[in-house]
Amino acid sequence: MEPSGIVIDQPWLAADGADRIMRALTQGGGVVRFVGGCVRDALAGRPVRDMDMATDLLPDEVVRRLVAADIRAIPTGIDHGTVTAVASGRPFEVTTLRVDVETDGRRAVVAFTDSWKEDAGRRDFTFNALYCDPDGTVYDPTGGIADLKAGRVRFIGDPAQRIEEDALRILRFFRFHAWYGAGALDADGLAACVARQADLDRLSVERVRAEMLRLLEAPDPLPTLRAMAHAGVLARVLPEASSLHCLERLIGIGVSAPLLRLAALTSRRADMLTTLADRWKMSSREKARLRGMAAGEASAPAGLPEAEARQQIYWLGRDRFLDLVWLDWAADGHDRRGLVDLAEDWAPPAFPVKGADLLGEGIAPGERMGALLRALERQWVQEGFEPSRAELLARLDTLDQAP
């Protein structure tokens, strides 16, 4: 594999953890190179997050050398050649060069190789098959640099075969276009995705969820989502998607949170959000947040008086209130910047009365105490959070006598 003639200069190439791993694995022979997203993003001028490595060393030898260098080695996917090395508190995936022997659309049986070109040939897209030495020398066996510059997401080899090996590549094709693409999608890749979209039904919901949320997080996923809708792929993986217009407005006002974008895309229908959250096996916290976004549950209308807005922030919590503000803004197009600023700048005060205060007034713990606390808190909020602890406790007799 010949160098591309391009050399990148990035601080992460010589970062302490990466340098320790490189030295541990190359002493005594063997080649280790950075691969995939870190090289791609460095060339694209984007932040580099995960630093994966590829090597011609067999997995057992990788583990042996890491342990000998006092580097933690975790056999996360050792049957497929992947060992996670933890150095300087950071994980690095180190994978032996490999080729696919057998695939079923979800997972592969692999064989190890010493050929960098064969390893590149089994990857999904050209700009994900980029390698670089620790000195920054870049290798580009599939033409990924040109595709990256052109904003073209192109399968390596036959797109249909790549999808047959792993159906998730259909969603990855669209997700990478949302993040790196420019203009129309690659025609051959799109045709293969359309032809084989039924393969998506075999994927786990967890893999589908992860890809779709990452796609929605792209700066502007709308052109890609429209292409997915036109191809029939969007309806297959996200039949609840019904409002690209609402999503367009949400993106236009600068909201990038994927769950908010998902809610906008589904028109905030409670039944759809519940069905989707259950199907995608979201966490309890995510499900609760989506339910709180449903239209009709609560609202933050434009022109909401500041006093009422403060009450809503107190009762709903700042995060849920902001969710509603953004989504209501996207739904009707009426500017709510003032409500956003209020929620971000104002910290609700703490309710000054505690159960211990009522104990001091001779009120025993139980249903009566809870009812009194709730009544006092409602009055305190309605009166602009102004009554003091003493003023509130002075009302206990009146409250206790209320029907």
C-alpha positions in Angstrom: 0.0 0.0 0.0 1.6 3.2 -1.2 1.5 6.5 0.7 -1.0 9.0 -0.7 1.5 11.9 -0.6 -0.5 13.7 2.1 0.8 14.1 5.6 -1.4 15.3 8.5 -0.1 17.2 11.4 -2.3 16.7 14.5 -1.5 16.7 18.2 -3.4 13.5 18.8 -0.8 11.6 16.7 1.7 12.0 19.5 -0.7 12.1 22.5 0.6 10.3 25.5 -1.8 7.3 25.4 -1.6 6.8 21.7 2.2 7.1 21.8 2.5 4.5 24.5 0.4 2.0 22.6 2.3 2.5 19.4 5.6 2.0 21.1 4.4 -1.1 22.9 3.0 -2.7 19.7 5.8 -1.9 17.3 8.8 -2.9 19.5 9.9 -6.2 18.1 8.3 -5.7 14.7 4.8 -5.2 13.5 3.0 -2.2 11.9 0.3 -0.2 13.6 -1.6 2.7 11.9 -4.4 5.0 12.9 -7.5 4.1 10.8 -11.0 5.3 9.9 -12.8 8.2 11.6 -9.8 9.9 13.2 -7.9 10.1 9.8 -11.1 11.1 8.0 -12.0 13.9 10.4 -8.4 15.2 10.5 -8.5 15.6 6.7 -11.9 17.2 6.9 -10.8 19.7 9.5 -13.2 18.3 12.1 -12.7 17.5 15.8 -11.2 14.0 16.2 -12.8 11.9 18.9 -12.2 8.2 18.7 -8.7 7.1 17.7 -8.9 3.6 16.3 -5.8 1.6 15.2 -5.2 -1.2 12.8 -2.3 -3.7 13.0 -0.9 -6.7 11.2 -0.2 -8.3 14.7 -2.6 -11.1 15.7 -4.9 -10.4 18.6 -3.1 -12.6 21.1 0.1 -10.9 20.3 -1.5 -7.5 20.7 -2.7 -8.4 24.2 0.7 -9.9 25.1 2.6 -6.7 24.1 0.2 -4.4 25.8 0.3 -6.3 29.1 4.1 -6.4 28.9 4.1 -2.6 28.6 1.7 -2.3 31.6 -1.2 -1.2 29.4 -4.6 -2.5 30.2 -5.9 -4.8 27.4 -9.6 -5.6 27.2 -10.6 -8.4 24.8 -13.8 -6.5 23.7 -14.1 -8.3 20.4 -11.1 -10.5 20.2 -12.8 -13.1 18.0 -13.2 -10.4 15.4 -9.7 -9.1 16.1 -10.5 -6.1 18.3 -8.7 -5.4 21.6 -9.4 -2.2 23.6 -6.2 -0.7 25.0 -6.6 1.7 27.9 -3.7 4.2 28.2 -3.5 7.5 30.0 -7.1 7.0 31.0 -8.4 6.8 27.4 -9.6 3.7 25.4 -8.2 2.9 22.0 -9.6 0.1 19.8 -6.8 -1.9 18.2 -8.0 -4.3 15.4 -6.0 -6.9 13.5 -6.2 -6.6 9.7 -9.0 -8.9 8.5 -11.2 -10.1 5.7 -14.8 -11.3 5.9 -15.2 -15.0 5.3 -19.0 -15.3 5.9 -21.7 -12.7 6.6 -25.4 -12.8 7.3 -26.3 -9.1 7.1 -25.7 -8.5 10.8 -22.4 -10.0 11.8 -19.4 -11.5 10.0 -17.0 -14.4 10.4 -13.6 -13.0 9.8 -10.1 -14.3 9.0 -6.9 -12.4 9.8 -4.6 -11.1 7.1 -1.4 -9.2 6.7 -2.8 -7.3 3.7 -3.7 -3.7 4.2 -5.5 -3.6 0.9 -7.7 -6.6 1.9 -8.5 -4.9 5.2 -9.5 -1.7 3.4 -11.6 -3.7 0.9 -13.9 -5.0 3.6 -14.8 -1.6 5.0 -18.0 0.3 4.1 -17.1 3.7 2.5 -14.0 5.0 0.9 -13.3 7.8 3.3 -13.5 5.3 6.2 -10.7 3.2 4.7 -8.0 5.8 5.4 -4.9 4.9 7.4 -2.0 7.0 8.7 1.3 6.3 10.4 2.2 7.8 13.7 4.2 10.5 11.7 1.0 11.5 9.9 1.7 9.8 6.5 -1.7 9.0 5.0 -2.6 5.9 3.0 -5.7 5.9 0.7 -6.2 2.6 -1.0 -9.8 3.2 -2.2 -9.9 6.9 -3.2 -11.4 8.2 0.0 -9.6 11.5 0.0 -11.1 12.6 -3.3 -14.6 11.5 -2.1 -14.2 13.3 1.1 -13.3 16.5 -0.7 -16.2 16.1 -3.1 -18.7 15.4 -0.3 -19.4 12.0 -1.8 -20.3 9.0 0.3 -19.3 6.0 -1.9 -19.3 2.4 -1.0 -16.1 0.4 -1.5 -16.6 -2.0 -4.3 -20.1 -3.3 -5.1 -22.7 -1.4 -2.9 -25.1 -4.3 -2.9 -22.5 -6.7 -1.7 -21.4 -4.3 1.1 -25.1 -4.0 2.2 -25.5 -7.8 2.0 -22.6 -8.1 4.4 -24.2 -5.7 6.9 -27.6 -4.1 6.4 -26.8 -1.3 8.8 -24.7 0.2 6.0 -27.9 1.4 4.5 -28.5 3.7 7.4 -24.8 4.5 7.7 -24.9 5.6 4.0 -27.6 8.2 4.8 -26.0 9.2 8.2 -22.6 9.8 6.7 -24.2 11.8 3.9 -26.0 14.0 6.4 -22.6 14.7 8.1 -20.2 14.7 5.2 -22.2 14.8 2.0 -22.7 17.6 -0.5 -25.3 17.7 -3.2 -27.1 14.5 -4.5 -26.4 11.2 -2.9 -24.2 8.7 -4.8 -26.5 7.2 -7.4 -25.1 3.6 -7.2 -25.2 3.6 -3.4 -28.7 5.0 -3.3 -30.0 2.5 -5.8 -28.5 -0.4 -3.7 -30.0 1.0 -0.5 -33.5 1.2 -2.1 -33.2 -2.3 -3.6 -32.1 -3.9 -0.3 -34.1 -1.8 2.2 -36.1 -4.8 3.4 -32.8 -6.0 4.9 -33.3 -3.3 7.6 -36.1 -5.4 9.1 -33.5 -7.8 10.4 -31.5 -5.3 12.4 -31.7 -4.9 16.1 -33.7 -1.8 17.2 -30.7 -0.7 19.2 -28.5 -0.4 16.1 -31.3 1.4 14.2 -31.9 3.8 17.1 -28.2 4.7 17.4 -27.8 5.4 13.7 -31.0 7.5 13.4 -30.2 9.6 16.5 -26.7 10.3 15.1 -28.2 11.2 11.8 -30.7 13.6 13.4 -27.8 15.3 15.3 -26.2 16.4 12.0 -26.1 20.2 11.4 -28.8 19.9 8.8 -30.3 16.4 8.3 -33.3 17.6 6.3 -31.9 17.0 2.8 -30.9 13.5 3.8 -34.2 12.8 5.5 -36.1 13.9 2.4 -34.0 11.5 0.3 -34.7 8.7 2.8 -38.4 9.5 2.6 -38.4 9.5 -1.2 -36.5 6.2 -1.2 -39.0 4.6 1.2 -36.3 4.0 3.8 -37.5 6.6 6.3 -41.0 5.0 6.5 -39.5 1.6 7.1 -37.3 2.6 10.1 -39.3 5.6 11.4 -43.0 5.3 10.3 -43.9 7.9 12.9 -42.1 10.6 10.9 -44.8 13.0 9.7 -43.5 16.6 10.0 -40.4 17.5 8.2 -41.8 21.1 8.2 -41.8 21.3 12.0 -38.3 19.8 12.1 -37.1 22.4 9.5 -38.3 25.2 11.8 -36.6 23.6 14.8 -33.3 23.4 12.9 -33.8 27.0 11.7 -33.9 28.3 15.3 -30.7 26.4 16.2 -31.8 23.4 18.1 -29.6 20.3 17.6 -30.7 18.0 20.4 -31.7 14.7 18.6 -34.6 13.9 21.0 -36.1 17.3 20.3 -35.7 16.8 16.6 -37.3 13.4 16.9 -40.3 14.8 18.7 -40.7 17.5 16.0 -40.4 15.0 13.3 -43.3 13.0 14.8 -45.6 16.1 15.2 -45.3 15.5 19.0 -48.2 13.1 18.9 -48.3 11.3 22.3 -49.2 8.0 20.8 -46.5 8.1 18.3 -43.8 9.1 20.8 -44.9 6.4 23.2 -44.9 3.7 20.4 -41.5 4.8 19.1 -39.9 5.0 22.5 -41.1 1.5 23.3 -40.0 0.1 20.0 -36.6 1.6 20.1 -36.1 0.4 23.7 -35.2 3.8 25.0 -34.2 4.4 28.6 -36.8 5.3 31.2 -35.3 8.8 31.3 -35.6 9.2 27.5 -39.2 7.9 27.5 -40.2 10.3 30.2 -38.6 13.2 28.4 -40.4 12.3 25.1 -43.7 12.0 26.9 -43.1 15.5 28.4 -42.7 16.9 24.9 -46.0 15.6 23.6 -48.4 18.3 22.3 -51.2 19.0 24.8 -49.3 17.9 27.9 -48.2 21.5 28.6 -47.4 24.5 26.5 -45.3 27.7 26.4 -47.3 30.1 24.3 -45.6 33.1 22.7 -46.2 36.1 24.9 -46.5 34.1 28.1 -46.2 36.6 31.0 -42.9 36.4 32.9 -44.6 35.6 36.2 -46.5 32.7 34.7 -43.3 31.5 32.9 -41.5 31.5 36.2 -44.2 29.3 37.7 -44.0 26.9 34.8 -40.2 26.7 35.1 -40.6 25.9 38.8 -43.2 23.2 38.3 -42.0 21.6 35.1 -38.3 22.1 35.6 -36.0 24.2 33.4 -35.2 21.4 31.0 -38.7 20.3 30.3 -39.9 24.0 30.0 -37.1 24.6 27.4 -38.2 21.6 25.5 -41.7 22.9 25.3 -40.5 26.4 24.4 -38.4 25.2 21.5 -41.1 22.8 20.2 -43.9 25.3 20.4 -41.7 27.9 18.7 -41.1 25.4 15.9 -44.8 24.4 15.7 -46.2 28.0 15.2 -43.2 30.0 14.1 -43.6 32.6 16.8 -40.4 33.8 18.4 -39.9 32.8 22.1 -36.3 34.0 22.6 -37.4 35.9 25.7 -38.7 32.7 27.3 -35.5 30.9 26.4 -33.4 33.6 28.0 -35.5 33.6 31.1 -35.2 29.8 31.6 -31.5 29.9 31.0 -30.8 32.9 33.3 -33.3 32.5 36.2 -32.7 29.9 38.9 -35.9 29.0 40.8 -35.7 29.5 44.5 -36.0 26.7 47.0 -39.3 26.3 48.8 -38.6 27.6 52.3 -40.9 25.3 54.3 -39.9 21.7 55.1 -41.6 18.8 56.9 -39.4 19.5 59.9 -41.1 23.0 60.1 -44.5 21.4 60.3 -43.3 18.9 62.9 -42.3 21.9 65.0 -45.8 23.2 64.7 -47.2 20.0 66.1 -48.2 18.4 62.8 -47.4 14.7 62.6 -46.0 13.1 59.4 -48.6 11.6 57.1 -51.3 12.6 54.6 -52.2 15.7 56.4 -48.7 17.0 56.5 -48.2 16.3 52.8 -51.5 18.1 51.9 -50.5 21.2 53.9 -47.0 21.3 52.4 -48.5 21.1 48.9 -51.0 23.9 49.7 -48.4 26.2 51.1 -46.1 25.6 48.1 -48.9 26.4 45.6 -49.6 29.7 47.4 -45.9 30.5 47.6 -45.5 30.0 43.8 -48.7 31.8 42.9 -47.5 34.8 44.9 -44.3 35.1 43.0 -42.1 33.0 45.5 -42.2 36.0 47.8 -43.8 34.8 51.1 -41.2 34.0 53.7 -41.0 30.8 55.8 -42.6 32.6 58.8 -45.4 34.1 56.7 -46.2 30.7 55.3 -46.2 28.9 58.6 -48.6 31.6 60.0 -51.2 30.4 57.4 -51.3 26.8 58.7 -54.3 27.3 60.9 -56.3 28.9 58.0 -55.3 26.1 55.7 -56.0 23.4 58.3 -59.6 24.7 58.6 -60.3 24.9 54.9 -62.9 22.5 53.6 
